[in-house]
């Protein structure tokens, strides 16, 4: 049982402040995810060795998919918050955790691609590629 009344004025109700913070952070995640998708999808470069675009690398496609899922989830969560639905808070908590872990895995995949792009892997005869595709690599860093 909670001693906090949701019908109190917002100036004295800490739940209202937390709900406002929650909605604000979720709204912020939407444009950031969309911009990340746009940067990756428009990332391409031609060189003497051929053309390179995001769809050539599975890790970048994974990042774009996870960002799209996160943007959609944030939008759905904002709608449920505005409706003041009695949707269980644990569902949001578990979903937030799941998406956070997915974002970490997609970031790790891109970090590995960048590492191989800049350093290569001499053991398997992969040379570094970012000297030939510098613009592509620089956009991936962003």
TASUL-V842302 format. One record per helix or strand. SS is the DSSP state (H for helix, E for strand). FROM is the first residue (numbers start at 0). LEN is the number of residues. If there is no record, write none. Layout:
SS,FROM,LEN ; SS,FROM,LEN
This chain:
H,13,28 ; E,43,4 ; E,49,4 ; H,53,3 ; H,57,25 ; H,88,31 ; E,120,1 ; H,121,3 ; E,125,1 ; H,133,8
